């Protein structure tokens, strides 16, 4: 199942805001609707956002020209500031604008297909590494949602978990709920349930304690941006899990495609962190609601991409 695709001259996505109660498809035919879907998190996850950006430009190229088209491309690029894939996918598709709308669509579909291939490669490479580090049937903790919903098919970090399950080599799975929008408790739980994987949902603050209590063998997460020094930006709460894993002496793995690596950003401190509305947390009082945090590279055991395993403490 492709969770974002191009069908009959429109972008079609699974509405992630409706899950797990309702499985609803949204057909997107305007740039404004695409941007609304991105900002509302109806479509989210770094690889999926890259595809959304590329397909959004393909849609815009059919509707606009000249300065109006350039404005639409910029609006897509900047719809969410933290994940590098959205702007990168949009710019890649936009590079074909001088050749016409069909060429733009061809490039956008290439972005989609490359992300699909990357998911399969990451799942296999990550499962091999986890088995090497932890032995058979590791107990895994994952954060946010990093499955097909975030990556068109298969997934990044959750793809590794599902590959271990497919091999019959998976122990317990803990999915942290991931506040404020509960992408773990809603989306990861939905994907694990569909795959027939046994799991528990843990409240966000419980992760490091569960590690300290010996209930987790490895932590595996995705990334929205990987900086030149290996610092990793991911959903808020990731940093706490990295600290917990470091203290417990267990592997902390980041699984993300090469398209998430941003060599132009030297370190995590240089990344613009999106702050979301406080009413997502509590409408009655002021709230601190950063969508992402930064995990320093020295807390990361390895970064697994579709091409390689990176040890960010070393030169790479």
C-alpha positions, 0 to 999 in steps of 0.5 A: 500500500502506498500511503501517498501517490499520484492517481489520475492527475491528483495527489492521493494520501491517507489522512493521518489525522483520521487514524486509527479510527477512520481509514480515509483517503484525501484526493488533493487537486490544488496547491493550497490543499496540499499545503494544508495537508502538510501543515495539519499533518495529514501527510507527515514523515520525512520521506513522505514529505519529500514525495509530497513536495515533489508531487506538489510541484508537479501539480502546480506545474499543471495549474500555474506558469511564470511568477505564479508558479515560482510563488507556488513552489516557494510556498510548498518548500516552506510549508514546514521548516524543519524537515529537509526532505519537503524543500528538497523534493520540491526543488528537485521537481522544480528543476524540470519546470523548463521542460514542461509539466510532464517532465516535472511529473516524471521527476516527482515520480522518480522521487517517489520510486527512490523513496520506496526502494530506499525503505526496503534497503534500510529495513534489511540493513537495519535488521542486519545491524540490530541482529549483530548488535543485540542478538536474536529477538531483540526488544525494541523501543521506537518513537513517533511514526516511521512506517509506511505512513511516513515513507510511502511504503515499508518505512524507516525505523519501523521498517527495521522492526517489521523486517525483524518480525518478518524474519521471526527475529523480533522480541517485544516492541514498545511504541512511545505515544509521542505527544502532542499528536500521539503519532506513536499511540495512533499511527505506529500502533495502527501499523503494528496492528495491521502487521500482526506485531505484538507491542505495548504503547508507553507514555512518553516519559516512561522510555528511559525508565523502561530502558533502565529497568532492562526492558529494552535492548535497542532504540530505533528512531527516524530523522527529519534532518541529519546535519553534517556533523551527525546531529539528528533532528527528530520528533520531540522526545527523541533526545530523552530516549537517546539519553536513556539509551546512553545511560542504559548502555544499549544501542541507539540507532537512527534510520533515515534515507540519504535524502535526509542528510543535509550537508549544508547545515553544520550542526543541530543548533542551526536547524529551525525548530518548528513550534506548533500551536499550544492548543494541540496540548492544552487550549486553556493555558500557554504551552511550549510545543516544539515539534522536534528536538536535536539529538547530538551525534555523540549519543547515536550508535549508528545512522542506517541509510539506504546506502550505508551504516554511518558511525557519527562519532567518526569522520564520515 
